[in-house]
């Protein structure tokens, strides 16, 4: 269970990197002021980050699918219970669909499109971002099959993780998990409600009102499931259980529904349940309190003073992060990176940067010149966005930790399925190119390619499927996919300058199935949880 809790970042980190790239994609004056000359090409990074989600798609793929190495998969999901659970996104390097983190992904993608619509459009990526949101939202609509039912997982995580299969070829069980009135899961239902309400804001002005109406109706319905049948699914969920309880998801969902509808019912819910809002120092797939506080703070700054507690909590969040505030709870590395914990730290860094960016924008929009006052210092909106921008840069977009890219070619039999990445300390065993960042260089980052203290779960030459059959997993003998028949430069518009063997440095050791070559992969950092 602990390993899955860490592995969530393989989804969430890419999502939140996309969110942060979004806020740098356009021409906001203060963001330009905060960025130094020679700032990175956020628009290019944005396009590649969005493209990642096409590689994660499940179900029948559309004709305009750009990730051409993928094919239709999991077309019978839900059939054993006579429901259609096709579509959606695979979690990371596996073939399981988890609603809890998937819904959080849809929420953040939608927040990006709603909050920074102009910037994304200026980067030429609004259509692709909307398509990514709709692919996930469509699945959430299918998963909410009745007022008291929400399917929360498709696939058997334990069996799946013993297999080394492409989604197009998988033969592991497609087990179904759901929450109901009798078996509640307010965390998953609350997050699904938030995602559907946020997606509604993205599509509500479309000429086709049917889809947006379905989104809003489902958001209201699944929120009622979360609120009226309260209970945690921690005891029954096999993976991605919530460890922070469900009160944060209820506040998060209510805040999104109020934003979507301006219905006083949801505002009253926030006021009546403000006792559940306490100062926190992180925003993640599990703990949404800071996100709910940010949404409520935006309403406070628009005149809803009854939400003052949320604004105070949001100020405390800022003070917990800003260096020299006098209230620092999250330390920074010598190079300035927020460091929350060892386990896939980047997810916390980029979500913190997201909230700081939005708060800076909200303060400026409200005409507030005072910013945020902490015990030892006060911070203006420009100072806040400057710090947020520094976190985006440190994650790798400005390449301060990468001197370049090197291409690692492998020479294994073409029969090996080029699907999941493998972190080994020699050659990777796949007959496909792999990208590593070169040795990190400056500004506090490690300057050595030191190995972590433990090897990854599977080292070179060890194919799980070759050890025998595991839960129906066939021997891995698939032929190469079209991915191998085209150059990665053609696929991704990237070029390589070197072919090398060697050990990946510690900033790029986290790899999953469908995260080839792109900026989001290189930004993940941390260690492999496999």
C-alpha positions as CSV (number, residue, x, y, z in Angstrom):
1,X,0.0,0.0,0.0
2,X,2.8,2.4,0.8
3,X,4.4,1.9,-2.6
4,X,1.1,2.8,-4.3
5,X,0.8,5.9,-2.2
6,X,4.2,7.0,-3.5
7,X,3.5,5.9,-7.0
8,X,0.5,8.2,-7.3
9,X,2.9,11.0,-8.3
10,X,3.4,9.4,-11.6
11,X,0.0,10.7,-12.5
12,X,-0.3,13.7,-10.2
13,X,3.1,15.1,-10.9
14,X,2.5,15.2,-14.6
15,X,-0.9,16.8,-14.1
16,X,0.4,19.5,-11.8
17,X,3.4,20.2,-14.0
18,X,0.9,20.8,-16.8
19,X,-1.0,23.2,-14.5
20,X,2.1,25.2,-13.8
21,X,3.1,25.3,-17.4
22,X,-0.3,26.7,-18.1
23,X,0.2,29.7,-16.0
24,X,3.4,30.5,-17.7
25,X,2.1,30.0,-21.2
26,X,0.7,33.4,-21.9
27,X,1.6,37.0,-21.5
28,X,0.6,38.1,-18.0
29,X,2.6,41.1,-17.2
30,X,3.5,40.2,-13.6
31,X,4.6,36.7,-14.7
32,X,6.8,38.3,-17.3
33,X,8.2,40.6,-14.7
34,X,8.9,37.7,-12.4
35,X,10.7,35.7,-15.1
36,X,14.2,36.5,-16.0
37,X,15.4,37.2,-19.5
38,X,15.8,34.0,-21.5
39,X,12.9,32.3,-19.8
40,X,12.0,28.8,-20.9
41,X,9.5,28.0,-23.7
42,X,6.5,27.2,-21.6
43,X,4.2,26.8,-24.6
44,X,6.3,23.9,-26.0
45,X,6.4,22.2,-22.6
46,X,2.6,22.7,-22.3
47,X,2.0,21.0,-25.6
48,X,4.1,18.0,-24.7
49,X,2.5,17.8,-21.2
50,X,-0.9,17.6,-22.7
51,X,0.2,15.1,-25.3
52,X,1.2,12.8,-22.4
53,X,-2.5,12.2,-21.6
54,X,-3.2,10.9,-25.0
55,X,-0.7,8.2,-24.3
56,X,-2.6,7.3,-21.1
57,X,-6.0,6.9,-22.8
58,X,-8.0,3.7,-22.3
59,X,-10.9,2.6,-24.6
60,X,-11.6,3.1,-28.2
61,X,-9.2,5.8,-29.5
62,X,-10.5,8.6,-31.8
63,X,-9.3,9.2,-35.4
64,X,-7.4,12.3,-34.3
65,X,-5.3,10.4,-31.7
66,X,-1.8,11.9,-31.8
67,X,0.0,9.3,-29.7
68,X,0.1,7.0,-32.7
69,X,1.8,4.1,-30.9
70,X,-1.3,3.5,-28.9
71,X,-4.3,1.3,-29.9
72,X,-7.8,0.5,-28.6
73,X,-7.8,-1.3,-25.3
74,X,-10.0,-2.5,-22.5
75,X,-13.1,-2.3,-24.6
76,X,-15.1,-4.7,-22.3
77,X,-14.6,-2.8,-19.1
78,X,-17.7,-3.1,-16.9
79,X,-19.4,-5.8,-19.0
80,X,-19.6,-8.3,-16.1
81,X,-22.0,-5.9,-14.3
82,X,-23.7,-4.7,-17.5
83,X,-22.2,-1.2,-17.3
84,X,-20.0,0.7,-19.7
85,X,-16.7,1.6,-18.0
86,X,-14.6,2.0,-21.1
87,X,-12.5,5.1,-21.6
88,X,-10.7,7.2,-19.0
89,X,-7.1,7.1,-18.2
90,X,-4.6,4.4,-17.1
91,X,-3.0,5.5,-13.9
92,X,0.7,5.4,-14.7
93,X,2.8,2.4,-15.7
94,X,0.0,0.0,-15.1
95,X,-3.3,-0.8,-16.8
96,X,-5.6,0.0,-13.9
97,X,-8.1,2.9,-13.8
98,X,-8.4,4.5,-10.4
99,X,-11.2,7.1,-10.0
100,X,-9.8,8.9,-7.0
101,X,-6.5,10.2,-8.5
102,X,-8.1,10.3,-12.0
103,X,-10.8,12.7,-10.8
104,X,-8.1,14.9,-9.1
105,X,-6.3,15.0,-12.5
106,X,-9.5,16.2,-14.2
107,X,-10.1,18.8,-11.5
108,X,-6.7,20.3,-11.9
109,X,-6.8,20.2,-15.7
110,X,-10.1,22.0,-15.6
111,X,-8.9,24.5,-13.1
112,X,-6.1,25.3,-15.6
113,X,-8.5,25.8,-18.4
114,X,-10.9,27.9,-16.4
115,X,-8.3,30.1,-14.6
116,X,-5.9,30.6,-17.5
117,X,-8.0,30.1,-20.5
118,X,-6.5,33.0,-22.4
119,X,-3.0,32.0,-21.8
120,X,-3.6,28.4,-22.9
121,X,-5.4,29.7,-26.0
122,X,-2.5,32.0,-26.8
123,X,-0.2,29.0,-26.6
124,X,-2.4,27.2,-29.2
125,X,-3.3,24.4,-26.8
126,X,-6.8,25.1,-25.6
127,X,-8.4,22.5,-27.9
128,X,-6.0,19.8,-26.8
129,X,-6.5,20.7,-23.2
130,X,-10.3,20.6,-23.5
131,X,-10.0,17.2,-25.2
132,X,-7.9,15.8,-22.3
133,X,-10.5,17.1,-19.8
134,X,-13.4,15.7,-21.7
135,X,-11.8,12.2,-22.0
136,X,-11.6,12.0,-18.3
137,X,-14.9,13.6,-17.6
138,X,-16.7,11.3,-20.0
139,X,-15.4,8.3,-17.9
140,X,-16.5,9.9,-14.6
141,X,-20.0,10.3,-16.1
142,X,-20.1,6.6,-17.0
143,X,-18.7,5.6,-13.6
144,X,-21.7,7.3,-11.8
145,X,-24.3,4.8,-12.9
146,X,-27.0,5.7,-10.4
147,X,-27.6,8.3,-7.6
148,X,-26.1,6.0,-5.1
149,X,-23.3,4.3,-7.1
150,X,-19.9,5.4,-8.2
151,X,-17.4,2.9,-9.7
152,X,-14.0,3.7,-8.2
153,X,-11.6,1.2,-9.8
154,X,-11.4,-1.0,-12.9
155,X,-8.7,-3.7,-12.9
156,X,-6.9,-5.7,-10.3
157,X,-3.9,-3.7,-9.1
158,X,-2.1,-6.7,-7.5
159,X,-2.5,-8.9,-10.6
160,X,-1.7,-6.1,-13.0
161,X,1.5,-5.1,-11.2
162,X,2.8,-8.7,-11.7
163,X,2.5,-8.3,-15.4
164,X,4.5,-6.7,-18.1
165,X,1.9,-6.0,-20.7
166,X,0.8,-3.3,-23.1
167,X,-2.8,-2.2,-22.4
168,X,-3.7,-3.4,-25.9
169,X,-2.6,-7.0,-25.0
170,X,-3.5,-7.3,-21.3
171,X,-5.3,-10.3,-20.0
172,X,-5.3,-9.6,-16.3
173,X,-8.7,-9.4,-14.5
174,X,-10.7,-6.3,-15.0
175,X,-12.2,-6.3,-11.5
176,X,-14.7,-3.7,-10.6
177,X,-14.9,-1.7,-7.3
178,X,-17.6,0.7,-6.4
179,X,-19.0,2.8,-3.6
180,X,-22.7,2.8,-2.7
181,X,-25.0,4.0,0.1
182,X,-24.2,0.8,2.0
183,X,-20.5,0.9,1.2
184,X,-19.6,4.6,1.2
185,X,-16.5,6.4,0.0
186,X,-16.9,10.1,0.5
187,X,-13.4,10.8,-0.6
188,X,-13.8,9.4,-4.1
189,X,-17.3,10.7,-4.5
190,X,-16.3,14.2,-3.3
191,X,-13.4,14.3,-5.7
192,X,-15.6,13.1,-8.6
193,X,-18.1,15.9,-7.8
194,X,-15.3,18.5,-7.8
195,X,-14.0,17.2,-11.1
196,X,-17.4,17.2,-12.8
197,X,-18.2,20.7,-11.5
198,X,-14.8,22.0,-12.6
199,X,-15.2,20.4,-16.1
200,X,-18.6,22.1,-16.3
201,X,-17.0,25.5,-16.1
202,X,-14.8,24.6,-19.1
203,X,-17.7,23.5,-21.3
204,X,-20.6,25.6,-20.1
205,X,-20.4,28.2,-22.8
206,X,-20.3,25.6,-25.7
207,X,-23.1,25.6,-28.2
208,X,-23.8,22.0,-27.2
209,X,-25.4,22.4,-23.8
210,X,-26.2,18.8,-23.4
211,X,-22.8,17.8,-22.3
212,X,-22.3,20.6,-19.8
213,X,-25.7,20.0,-18.4
214,X,-24.9,16.4,-17.8
215,X,-21.6,17.4,-16.1
216,X,-23.4,19.7,-13.7
217,X,-26.2,17.3,-12.9
218,X,-23.8,14.5,-12.2
219,X,-21.6,16.8,-10.0
220,X,-24.6,17.6,-7.9
221,X,-25.7,14.0,-7.7
222,X,-22.4,12.5,-6.8
223,X,-21.9,15.3,-4.1
224,X,-25.1,14.1,-2.6
225,X,-23.8,10.6,-2.5
226,X,-20.6,11.8,-0.8
227,X,-22.4,14.0,1.7
228,X,-25.6,12.0,2.5
229,X,-23.8,8.7,2.9
230,X,-20.7,9.8,4.7
231,X,-17.9,7.3,5.2
232,X,-14.3,6.6,4.3
233,X,-13.4,3.9,1.7
234,X,-10.0,3.5,3.3
235,X,-10.9,0.1,4.8
236,X,-12.2,-1.3,1.5
237,X,-10.2,0.4,-1.3
238,X,-7.4,-1.7,-2.6
239,X,-5.2,1.2,-3.8
240,X,-5.1,5.0,-3.5
241,X,-6.9,5.1,-0.3
242,X,-7.3,8.5,1.4
243,X,-5.2,9.1,4.5
244,X,-6.5,12.6,5.4
245,X,-10.2,11.7,5.8
246,X,-13.1,12.9,3.6
247,X,-13.8,16.3,5.1
248,X,-11.4,18.0,2.7
249,X,-13.0,16.4,-0.3
250,X,-16.5,17.6,0.9
251,X,-15.2,21.2,1.2
252,X,-13.3,20.9,-2.1
253,X,-16.4,19.7,-3.9
254,X,-18.7,22.2,-2.3
255,X,-16.3,25.0,-3.2
256,X,-16.3,23.9,-6.9
257,X,-20.1,23.5,-7.0
258,X,-20.5,27.0,-5.6
259,X,-18.0,28.3,-8.2
260,X,-20.0,26.5,-10.9
261,X,-23.5,27.5,-9.8
262,X,-23.3,30.4,-7.3
263,X,-25.9,28.4,-5.5
264,X,-26.1,29.6,-1.9
265,X,-26.6,26.0,-0.7
266,X,-22.9,25.3,-1.4
267,X,-21.8,28.6,0.2
268,X,-23.8,27.7,3.3
269,X,-22.1,24.3,3.4
270,X,-18.7,26.0,3.4
271,X,-19.7,28.3,6.2
272,X,-21.4,25.6,8.3
273,X,-18.4,23.3,7.9
274,X,-15.6,25.8,8.3
275,X,-14.5,24.0,11.5
276,X,-13.1,21.4,9.2
277,X,-10.8,23.9,7.6
278,X,-7.4,24.2,9.3
279,X,-4.1,25.6,8.3
280,X,-2.1,23.1,6.2
281,X,1.2,23.2,4.3
282,X,0.6,20.9,1.3
283,X,-1.9,20.4,-1.5
284,X,-2.0,16.9,-2.9
285,X,-4.2,14.1,-4.4
286,X,-5.1,13.1,-0.9
287,X,-5.3,16.4,1.0
288,X,-7.4,19.0,-0.8
289,X,-7.9,21.5,2.1
290,X,-5.5,24.1,0.7
291,X,-7.3,23.9,-2.7
292,X,-10.7,24.4,-1.0
293,X,-9.2,27.3,1.0
294,X,-8.0,28.9,-2.2
295,X,-11.4,28.7,-3.9
296,X,-13.1,30.1,-0.9
297,X,-10.5,32.9,-0.6
298,X,-11.3,33.9,-4.1
299,X,-14.9,34.3,-3.1
300,X,-13.9,36.2,0.0
301,X,-11.9,38.7,-2.1
302,X,-15.1,39.2,-4.2
303,X,-17.0,40.2,-1.1
304,X,-18.2,37.0,0.6
305,X,-16.7,38.0,4.0
306,X,-18.3,35.1,5.8
307,X,-15.5,33.0,4.3
308,X,-12.8,34.9,6.3
309,X,-11.6,31.7,8.1
310,X,-10.6,30.2,4.7
311,X,-8.7,33.3,3.8
312,X,-6.8,33.2,7.1
313,X,-6.0,29.6,6.4
314,X,-4.8,30.4,2.9
315,X,-2.5,33.1,4.4
316,X,-1.1,30.5,6.7
317,X,-0.4,28.3,3.8
318,X,1.6,31.0,2.1
319,X,3.5,31.8,5.3
320,X,4.3,28.1,5.7
321,X,6.0,28.1,2.3
322,X,7.6,31.5,1.8
323,X,11.3,31.7,3.0
324,X,11.9,34.1,5.8
325,X,8.3,34.4,6.7
326,X,8.8,33.6,10.3
327,X,6.3,30.8,10.0
328,X,8.1,28.4,7.6
329,X,7.1,24.8,7.8
330,X,8.4,23.5,4.5
331,X,12.1,23.9,4.1
332,X,13.9,24.6,0.8
333,X,17.0,23.0,-0.6
334,X,20.2,25.0,-1.0
335,X,19.0,25.7,-4.6
336,X,15.6,26.9,-3.4
337,X,13.3,24.0,-4.1
338,X,10.5,23.4,-1.7
339,X,11.1,20.0,0.0
340,X,8.0,18.5,1.7
341,X,9.1,14.8,2.0
342,X,11.2,12.1,0.4
343,X,8.5,10.4,-1.4
344,X,8.1,12.0,-4.9
345,X,8.6,15.5,-3.6
346,X,7.9,17.2,-6.9
347,X,4.1,16.7,-6.7
348,X,4.0,18.9,-3.6
349,X,6.3,21.5,-5.1
350,X,4.3,22.1,-8.2
351,X,0.9,22.0,-6.5
352,X,2.2,24.6,-4.0
353,X,3.4,26.7,-6.9
354,X,-0.1,26.4,-8.5
355,X,-1.9,27.7,-5.4
356,X,0.7,30.5,-4.9
357,X,0.2,31.6,-8.5
358,X,-3.6,31.6,-8.3
359,X,-3.5,33.5,-4.9
360,X,-1.2,36.1,-6.4
361,X,-3.6,36.6,-9.3
362,X,-6.6,36.8,-7.0
363,X,-4.9,39.5,-4.8
364,X,-4.0,41.6,-7.8
365,X,-7.5,41.2,-9.2
366,X,-9.0,42.4,-5.9
367,X,-6.8,45.4,-5.8
368,X,-5.2,44.3,-2.6
369,X,-1.8,45.9,-2.2
370,X,-1.0,44.5,1.2
371,X,-0.5,40.9,0.1
372,X,0.0,38.4,2.9
373,X,1.4,39.3,6.3
374,X,3.3,36.6,8.2
375,X,5.0,37.0,11.6
376,X,8.4,38.1,10.3
377,X,7.6,39.5,6.9
378,X,4.9,40.6,4.4
379,X,4.7,39.4,0.9
380,X,3.3,41.3,-2.1
381,X,1.5,39.6,-5.0
382,X,4.6,40.0,-7.1
383,X,6.8,38.4,-4.5
384,X,4.4,35.5,-4.2
385,X,4.3,34.9,-8.0
386,X,8.1,35.3,-8.2
387,X,8.6,32.5,-5.7
388,X,6.0,30.4,-7.5
389,X,7.8,30.9,-10.8
390,X,11.1,29.9,-9.2
391,X,9.5,26.5,-8.2
392,X,8.4,25.9,-11.8
393,X,11.9,26.7,-13.0
394,X,13.5,24.5,-10.5
395,X,11.5,21.5,-11.5
396,X,13.4,21.5,-14.7
397,X,11.6,23.6,-17.3
398,X,14.5,26.1,-17.3
399,X,16.9,23.2,-17.4
400,X,19.0,24.6,-14.6
401,X,19.5,21.1,-13.3
402,X,20.0,19.6,-16.8
403,X,22.9,20.3,-19.0
404,X,21.3,18.5,-21.9
405,X,19.7,15.3,-22.9
406,X,21.3,12.0,-23.8
407,X,19.7,9.2,-25.7
408,X,20.0,5.7,-24.4
409,X,19.5,2.9,-26.9
410,X,18.9,-0.7,-25.8
411,X,19.6,-3.9,-27.7
412,X,17.2,-6.5,-26.5
413,X,15.2,-8.8,-28.8
414,X,12.5,-7.0,-30.7
415,X,10.0,-9.4,-29.1
416,X,10.2,-7.5,-25.8
417,X,7.1,-5.4,-25.4
418,X,8.2,-1.8,-25.3
419,X,5.7,-0.7,-22.8
420,X,6.9,-0.1,-19.3
421,X,10.0,1.7,-18.3
422,X,12.4,-0.1,-16.2
423,X,15.0,1.5,-13.9
424,X,18.1,-0.5,-13.9
425,X,21.7,0.3,-13.3
426,X,23.0,-0.8,-16.7
427,X,21.2,-0.9,-20.0
428,X,17.4,-0.9,-19.9
429,X,16.2,-4.2,-21.3
430,X,13.8,-2.7,-23.8
431,X,14.4,-2.3,-27.5
432,X,13.4,1.3,-27.4
433,X,15.0,4.7,-26.8
434,X,15.0,6.2,-23.3
435,X,15.7,9.7,-22.3
436,X,17.7,10.7,-19.3
437,X,18.6,14.2,-18.2
438,X,22.4,14.6,-18.2
439,X,24.2,15.2,-14.9
440,X,22.8,18.0,-12.9
441,X,25.0,21.0,-12.5
442,X,24.4,24.0,-10.4
443,X,22.5,26.1,-7.9
444,X,22.3,23.6,-5.1
445,X,21.5,20.6,-7.1
446,X,23.6,17.5,-6.7
447,X,26.6,17.4,-9.0
448,X,27.1,13.7,-8.9
449,X,25.2,10.9,-10.5
450,X,25.1,9.0,-7.2
451,X,23.0,5.8,-7.0
452,X,20.2,5.6,-4.5
453,X,20.6,3.1,-1.7
454,X,18.4,0.5,-3.3
455,X,17.9,-1.0,-6.7
456,X,14.6,-0.8,-8.5
457,X,12.2,-3.7,-8.2
458,X,13.2,-5.2,-11.5
459,X,16.8,-5.0,-12.7
460,X,18.1,-5.5,-16.2
461,X,17.2,-8.8,-17.8
462,X,14.4,-9.6,-15.3
463,X,11.1,-9.7,-17.1
464,X,8.2,-10.5,-14.7
465,X,6.4,-12.4,-17.4
466,X,9.4,-14.6,-18.0
467,X,9.2,-15.8,-14.4
468,X,6.0,-17.7,-15.1
469,X,2.3,-16.9,-15.3
470,X,1.0,-14.4,-12.8
471,X,-2.7,-14.1,-12.4
472,X,-3.4,-14.8,-16.1
473,X,-0.5,-12.6,-17.4
474,X,0.7,-14.1,-20.6
475,X,4.3,-14.5,-21.4
476,X,5.6,-11.2,-22.8
477,X,6.2,-12.0,-26.4
478,X,4.5,-9.1,-28.2
479,X,6.1,-7.7,-31.2
480,X,7.3,-4.2,-31.4
481,X,4.7,-1.5,-31.7
482,X,4.6,1.2,-34.2
483,X,6.3,3.3,-31.5
484,X,9.5,1.5,-32.4
485,X,9.1,1.8,-36.1
486,X,9.2,5.6,-36.1
487,X,11.9,7.8,-34.7
488,X,11.1,9.5,-31.5
489,X,12.1,12.7,-33.2
490,X,9.2,12.3,-35.6
491,X,6.8,11.4,-32.8
492,X,7.7,14.2,-30.4
493,X,9.5,16.8,-32.5
494,X,12.7,16.3,-30.4
495,X,16.2,15.8,-31.6
496,X,19.1,13.9,-30.0
497,X,22.8,14.6,-30.0
498,X,24.3,11.6,-28.3
499,X,24.0,7.9,-27.7
500,X,25.2,6.8,-24.4
501,X,25.1,4.1,-21.8
502,X,25.3,4.6,-18.1
503,X,23.5,5.3,-14.9
504,X,20.6,7.7,-14.7
505,X,21.2,10.5,-12.2
506,X,19.0,10.9,-9.2
507,X,16.9,13.6,-10.7
508,X,15.3,11.4,-13.4
509,X,14.9,8.0,-11.9
510,X,11.1,7.8,-12.0
511,X,9.7,6.2,-15.1
512,X,6.4,4.7,-16.2
513,X,4.8,3.1,-19.1
514,X,3.6,6.0,-21.3
515,X,5.8,8.8,-20.3
516,X,8.4,8.7,-23.1
517,X,10.9,11.5,-23.7
518,X,8.8,14.4,-22.6
519,X,9.5,17.3,-20.4
520,X,7.0,16.0,-17.7
521,X,8.9,12.8,-17.3
522,X,12.2,14.6,-16.9
523,X,10.8,16.9,-14.3
524,X,9.5,14.2,-12.0
525,X,12.6,13.6,-9.9
526,X,12.5,11.4,-6.9
527,X,12.9,7.7,-6.8
528,X,11.0,4.9,-8.5
529,X,8.4,3.5,-6.2
530,X,8.6,0.2,-7.9
